[in-house]
Every structure is written in C-alpha cells, then in structure tokens.
C-alpha cells in the first residue's frame, strides 16, 4: 500500500481474534521512503517470522533493495 509517500509500501497481518473476526497489524519499513516498494515480496513461516523485501530501497546504492525480518514478541 501507499503510506503517504508514493510507493513506499506496507504489509498487513490479520490474526484471528477468537470471536470470528480478525485483528489487523500494519508493518512498514523503519526507514521507508518513496519508491522503495516495501512488501513487494513477503513470506511468513510456521513460527510467525515475517520476511519482507523493499525492492527499490536505496540504502546501498540506487535500487539496491533491502530485506526486513520481523519476529513475534518473545522470540528475540
């Protein structure tokens, strides 16, 4: 999604709340910028660890890309 900056990106995690609905958590890159495309490719494993890429992040040069890893609370 667009987080106010053109194509910065975000991903949403939907977790069952036990009552037939879901809670929603929005993740963004801590250093996100316009044109990064955070969330272009994402995956989650059975332990809840989420990996998401920002295809065009410029931290190491033009469009070098970045990878972000999110671990559930308590996993360290």
Secondary structure, 3 states (H helix, E strand, C coil): CCCCCCCCECEEEEEECCCCCEEEEEECCCCCCCCCCEEEEEEECCCCCEEEEECCCCCCCCCCCEEEEECCCCCC
